[in-house]
Amino acid sequence: MKYNNEWKDYEVISTSNGEKLERWGEYKLLRPDPQVIWNTGKNLRVKDLNAHYHRSSSGGGEWEYLIKMKDEWTVSWRNLTFLIKPMGFKHTGLFPEQAVNWDMMINLIKNAKREIKVLNLFAYTGGATVACTSAGAVVTHVDASKNMVDRAKQNMKLSNLDTKPVRYIVDDCKKFVEREIRRGNKYDAIIMDPPSYGRGPSGEMWKIEDNLFDFVKLVKQVLSDNPLFVLINSYTTGLQPLVLRNILQLVFGENNIDTYEVGIKCKDNLILPCGASGVKTW
């Protein structure tokens, strides 16, 4: 298990009965979490709670706003700043546990002492894009959602990185990689953060257990002759780090692979699991 202790604007205060109580800057949010299968008896609906996300039995859900708050605000990690906004499906626009991987990638890029071209796939609102760009990388950011790509641009601007060389692509990741193969474009580092399920802009279907292995094999074809790293993140419940190790080993060889659970150390001294990551380095 790996976790990052550097957050000052974010913390998980407590967890119980399928939910987590979080502080995002000055606001407190209560959201469902599928990993929280324990019940401590604590009432997480505290007096100063700003918003509570309720799941619907028919799918999805909605936010209940309890204390007046801004529609959107910012939080910072190190010198990087991110926009936070409660959205559908309980999202806020950022996965704070990924700071452990941001730290790793920043160090790898800085220590490479050369220009690193990064391909960030399923890039969402650009946490990894911001981190890699801050370290000096040239990033291509790809996501099927135009709204999320626009949010990534906002995060870059908030971190004073909007003049840096980032290419933003709204497209199905598989189709984009196939085009890059035909063009002969190569990247020194590849990040992928695939969803469990998803659809591309034209209705392309993605199911992680059916598509991930073949997708990683496809992505290998855009890796440069002097690669730095390949990172795979997964939030899919039940997908163990060893699965990512096996995929990375089969596609890229068995040396220099690190796979691990990613988590957040909570204020109540529990560690909340937040998925798995696997990185292959050269």
C-alpha atoms as one frame of an Amber mdcrd trajectory, in Angstrom:
protein
   0.000   0.000   0.000   1.295   3.460  -0.930  -0.153   6.801   0.073   0.932
  10.450   0.018   1.062  12.525   3.216   1.540  15.955   1.643  -2.083  17.086
   1.335  -3.039  20.098   3.425  -6.233  21.034   1.543  -7.699  17.520   1.566
  -8.305  14.791   4.146 -10.574  11.858   4.852 -11.891  12.601   8.322 -13.740
   9.351   8.969 -15.356   6.343   7.281 -18.317   4.165   8.203 -21.314   2.317
   6.790 -20.431   2.708   3.104 -19.490   6.393   3.244 -16.472   8.663   3.721
 -16.441  12.114   5.306 -13.929  14.353   3.530 -12.615  17.878   3.845 -11.906
  19.606   0.547 -10.380  22.945   1.496 -12.965  24.734   3.647 -15.846  22.397
   2.762 -16.910  19.016   4.109 -18.496  16.433   1.804 -20.001  13.036   2.585
 -19.849  10.526  -0.281 -20.420   6.785  -0.789 -17.375   4.531  -1.076 -17.708
   0.866  -2.089 -14.645  -0.141  -0.042 -16.145   1.035   3.263 -17.921  -2.165
   4.277 -17.408  -1.562   8.025 -19.734   0.250  10.403 -18.110   2.043  13.333
 -21.375   3.435  14.634 -20.188   6.994  14.034 -22.622   9.542  12.639 -20.721
  11.040   9.700 -23.461  13.552   8.975 -21.743  16.165  11.117 -23.194  19.589
  11.962 -20.843  21.474   9.648 -21.397  19.150   6.668 -21.790  21.113   3.435
 -23.092  18.417   1.084 -24.111  14.762   1.103 -24.257  12.575  -2.006 -27.096
  10.047  -1.985 -27.121   7.063  -4.288 -30.364   6.172  -6.053 -31.632   2.588
  -6.065 -32.287   3.014  -9.800 -28.697   4.146 -10.505 -26.852   7.424 -10.191
 -27.806   9.755  -7.396 -27.807  13.395  -6.352 -26.184  15.884  -4.010 -28.043
  17.218  -0.985 -26.704  20.660  -0.071 -26.909  21.433   3.664 -24.762  24.527
   4.223 -24.229  27.186   1.594 -21.046  26.704  -0.399 -19.478  27.817  -3.661
 -20.377  25.909  -6.835 -16.664  25.333  -7.359 -13.429  26.078  -5.506  -9.764
  25.086  -5.523  -7.409  22.878  -3.534  -3.630  22.745  -3.787  -0.963  20.060
  -3.558   2.585  21.368  -3.426   2.623  24.184  -6.012  -0.206  22.683  -8.077
  -3.828  23.865  -7.901  -6.967  22.003  -8.948 -10.600  22.983  -9.466 -13.132
  21.110  -7.325 -16.805  20.914  -8.197 -19.424  18.391  -7.001 -20.706  16.579
 -10.103 -22.875  13.638 -11.022 -21.952  10.109  -9.926 -20.439  11.565  -6.686
 -17.361  12.938  -8.497 -15.537  16.119  -7.499 -13.114  16.338 -10.448 -10.015
  15.034  -8.652  -8.666  11.796  -7.187  -6.387  12.957  -4.331  -4.897   9.503
  -3.743  -3.132   9.832  -7.096  -0.670  12.254  -5.475   1.476   9.210  -4.725
   1.826   8.630  -8.467   2.244  12.334  -9.269   5.226  12.373  -6.911   6.747
   9.290  -8.563   6.282  10.624 -12.102   7.645  14.077 -11.240  10.813  12.479
  -9.858  11.273  10.181 -12.862  10.822  13.040 -15.350  13.126  15.435 -13.508
  15.837  12.797 -13.053  15.726  11.816 -16.732  17.507  15.110 -17.574  16.079
  15.091 -21.095  12.840  16.098 -22.747  10.169  13.511 -21.995   7.107  13.147
 -24.194   4.154  11.850 -22.163   0.902  10.349 -23.451  -1.864  10.584 -20.828
  -4.815   8.349 -21.784  -8.256   8.431 -20.124  -6.785  11.630 -18.712  -9.946
  12.994 -17.001  -9.366  16.473 -15.505  -5.619  16.251 -15.881  -4.103  15.634
 -12.461  -1.283  13.620 -14.047  -1.033  16.100 -16.936  -0.498  18.973 -14.517
   2.047  16.989 -12.485   4.078  15.827 -15.493   4.022  19.258 -17.129   5.228
  20.856 -13.883   8.246  18.524 -14.051   9.091  19.690 -17.574   7.443  17.015
 -19.723   5.635  17.646 -23.017   2.203  16.065 -22.584  -0.521  14.831 -24.936
  -3.775  14.679 -22.945  -6.523  12.394 -24.323 -10.050  11.909 -22.975 -13.406
  11.161 -24.597 -15.208  13.902 -22.632 -14.870  17.470 -23.865 -16.047  18.777
 -20.491 -13.263  16.919 -18.684 -10.645  18.139 -21.163 -11.883  21.701 -20.603
 -11.491  21.146 -16.853  -7.927  19.951 -17.453  -7.182  23.219 -19.239  -8.560
  25.099 -16.224  -6.332  23.105 -13.871  -3.316  23.902 -16.011  -4.149  27.598
 -15.848  -4.707  27.489 -12.081  -1.237  25.962 -11.720   0.283  28.655 -13.994
   1.163  26.043 -16.603  -1.220  27.113 -19.377   1.632  28.368 -21.589   3.392
  24.998 -21.509   3.328  22.627 -24.533   0.292  20.421 -23.869  -1.777  18.928
 -26.685  -5.436  18.328 -25.737  -7.354  15.643 -27.640 -11.061  14.815 -27.283
 -11.302  11.304 -28.678 -11.699   7.612 -27.975  -8.312   6.548 -26.595  -8.044
   3.373 -28.675  -8.804   5.196 -31.914  -6.299   7.920 -31.066  -3.523   5.392
 -30.350  -4.276   3.587 -33.621  -3.871   6.867 -35.507  -0.625   7.645 -33.683
   0.717   4.229 -34.735  -0.080   4.997 -38.372   1.571   8.428 -38.040   4.673
   6.942 -36.455   4.432   9.161 -33.347   6.234   7.914 -30.241   6.171   8.713
 -26.523   8.726   8.207 -23.753   6.127   7.757 -21.015   2.549   6.495 -21.110
  -0.111   6.899 -18.418  -3.487   5.209 -18.577  -6.335   5.530 -16.113  -9.056
   3.391 -17.694 -12.582   3.230 -16.278 -14.284  -0.033 -15.433 -16.868   0.759
 -18.112 -17.089   3.571 -20.597 -18.122   4.798 -24.003 -16.184   6.884 -26.502
 -17.570   9.945 -28.340 -19.081   7.711 -31.033 -20.437   5.081 -28.662 -17.304
   2.923 -28.538 -17.671   0.435 -25.672 -14.938  -0.116 -23.076 -14.972  -2.884
 -20.466 -11.741  -3.136 -18.513 -11.609  -6.913 -18.052 -12.244  -7.476 -21.765
 -10.169  -4.661 -23.247  -7.260  -3.682 -20.986  -4.709  -6.355 -21.964  -5.145
  -5.831 -25.703  -5.090  -2.065 -25.200  -1.754  -2.232 -23.354  -0.335  -4.324
 -26.196  -1.571  -1.697 -28.652  -0.059   1.145 -26.635   3.355  -0.564 -26.694
   3.542   0.365 -30.379   3.734   4.096 -29.579   6.462   3.685 -26.952   9.773
   5.276 -27.942  13.072   3.423 -28.282  14.276   5.115 -25.075  11.251   4.823
 -22.779  11.016   6.134 -19.236   7.872   4.554 -17.757   4.417   3.091 -18.346
   1.853   3.598 -15.574  -1.519   1.856 -15.309  -4.101   2.940 -12.722  -7.263
   1.045 -11.914 -10.148   1.939  -9.607 -12.022  -1.253 -10.464 -13.003  -3.026
  -7.241 -11.427  -6.456  -7.080  -8.710  -5.842  -9.700  -5.590  -6.748  -7.733
  -2.113  -5.219  -8.186  -0.875  -8.644  -9.276  -3.187  -8.455 -12.299  -1.452
  -5.246 -13.388   1.952  -6.840 -12.759   1.067  -9.787 -14.990  -0.129  -7.487
 -17.781   2.979  -5.291 -17.610   5.261  -8.338 -17.482   3.619 -10.047 -20.446
   3.726  -6.910 -22.607   6.989  -5.209 -21.546   9.113  -7.875 -19.833   9.545
  -8.819 -16.194  12.199  -6.360 -14.987  11.613  -3.076 -13.091   7.893  -3.508
 -12.370   6.300  -2.121  -9.230   2.634  -2.794  -8.469   0.804  -1.675  -5.363
  -2.462  -0.677  -3.767  -3.092   3.056  -3.580  -4.745   4.470  -0.501  -5.427
   7.454   1.727  -4.468   7.531   5.394  -7.555   8.775   7.193  -7.671  11.087
  10.178  -9.100   8.201  12.250  -5.917   6.155  11.521  -7.569   3.773   9.062
  -6.218   3.502   5.523  -8.866   3.726   2.813  -8.028   1.593  -0.263  -8.449
   3.506  -3.519  -7.506   1.061  -6.254  -4.279  -0.284  -7.690  -1.382   0.981
  -9.771   1.386  -0.661 -11.737   4.462   1.011 -13.189   7.136  -0.333 -15.520
  10.365   1.686 -15.632  13.459   1.484 -17.792
